[in-house]
Amino acid sequence: MPMLELHEQRAKLVNINLRDEKHGDENHAAADLRFDFVVPNDFLSELSPSLKFSLYQKDESQDDLLKDQAHFTKLRLPGLKSPLKWEFEGIGYTVTIPVGVSGKENITIGDCKVNKLQISPMDGGTVIVSVRVQCSPTPAQFGQLSALLSCEVDLTLTAPEASDESSDTGPLFGKADVARAEAESLFHH
């Protein structure tokens, strides 16, 4: 399964759900954080090599203007209801949100779960992505996070180190060209 990684991605913290989490007989404070962010539709190829080409097609009215043959911006299925739910769960992530200029107050929370990924393809070649981060912030971090609710932040999600046991770990970079050729052969009229 591909890993989801973001580096200083502009995102909006749209929801914080504070909850108790059982660790044996003890209760521990935990939180579910929901982030929304907008990315180019190339992001879809990171989830699955053919996903972008399944949801988007070339806008033939711009064919002469663009030399990039992978520039698919028109929704292939405009009646498809969004958001689409994508099966993903990542364990052991680190979340970093810069706070202040010095970096001393940055919010860094380790051992997070990243899941409930939703995608909303938009006409024009962008995608709204929503993701849940389950974490255990300190009391000070709870305060910092609550101050950021409904604000845009520069979100970094760092996946745990990939093990050498699996050849299918890590982001799916560089597979978009193969996927484009496969998708074009499926949808070519």
Beta strands, then each sheet from edge to edge (+ up, - down):
strand 1: 6-23
strand 2: 26-40
strand 3: 56-57
strand 4: 74-75
strand 5: 84-97
strand 6: 107-122
strand 7: 126-135
strand 8: 152-158
sheet 1: 1+ 2- 7+ 6- 5+ 8- 1+
sheet 2: 3+ 4-
end
